[in-house]
Amino acid sequence: MTTRIFCLNTQRKEAATEDAVTLSLKELMPDEGGDIVVFSGAEADISVVTDDPVTAEGIAEGYVTRAGHNVSGFAYCRFAGGITMYYPRAHLLCVEEDETETQVA
């Protein structure tokens, strides 16, 4: 099993690792369209842990989520499970893969 850790880094030079908030993609509640929006008010870095690979990424153009959030100009990444996460371009997205497999005897 490959676990991917997606980090939304606020680019603050003084940001420390202990300031990071870690979330599981399975625990996040997308809107009816499968969208999750991270707003720039977050001061801590955000890590999202999932087994789903990213299937698409880019910059949203002229898009409003079903929850009514205008995410035009936001960066996004779409996961294989159908969830799309939108976040301000001021954040950096980095992907870490932990390919540790657990073996059962």
N, C-alpha and C positions, 0 to 999 in steps of 0.2 A: 504494500500500500504506500502510495506517495502522498504525503501531507504537504500542502502548499500554504505558505504564510504570506499574505499580502499586507504590506505595511504602507499606510498612508502617512507619510512624513510631512510635518508642518514646515520643514526647512528652517526652523528656529535653531540658531547655532547653540543656544544655551539648553536646548531640549535634551533631557537625560533619558536613558532607557527606562528608569523607574516611573517616568511620566506617561509611558505608553499604556493605552487601554487595549486589552486583547479580547476579541469577540469571536465566536464561532459563527460561520455563515448560516448554519442550520438554526441558530437561535434568533437570527434577525428576521423581522417581519416585513416582507416586501408589500407594496400596495397591490391592488388587483391586477395590475399589468406586469408584476414581477420586478418592480423597481424599488431600489433603496437609494436614498439621497443622504449624503454626508454634507452638512453645511460647514462653512468656513469658521463658524464660531467656536469650533473645537480647538482648544489650546494644546491638548495632548496629542501625541502621535497615536494612530489607531492601527492595530494589527488584526487582520481577519484570517482565521484559520479554516481551511476547507480541503477536501479531497478532490474538489471539482477543478479542472483546468480552465484557464481563460480561453474562450473561443473567439472573442472579438474585443477590440479596444480602440479608442479614438476620442474625438471631441464631438459632443452633441451639437447639432445645428437645428434650431427651430423646433425643439421638442419640449412638451409639457407632459409630465407624468399624469397618470390617472388620479393621483391624489391632488393634482393641481399645482405642482411645483414646476416652474419654468427652469429647466436645467440647460438652456442654450448656453454654450460656451464652457460647460463643465466637461471635464474628462470623464470617461466611463470605461468600465470593463464588464464584459458579459461572461458569466460562468456557464459551464456545460449543463448545469441543472436548470438553466433558464432565468436565473436572477441576474439583473443588471445593476451594478453599483455606480452611481454618479457622485463625483466629488470635485471640489474646486481645483482648478489647475495650479493653484499655489501649493498644493500638496504634491509630493512625489510618491509614485507607486513603485514599490520594489517587491520582487517575488523571490521567496526562499523556498526551496524544496528539501524536505526531510525524507529521504528514501529508506528510512529505517523500517524493517519488516519484523514483525513479531512472529516467532516460530513456536508452535505448540507441539510439545513432545507427546 
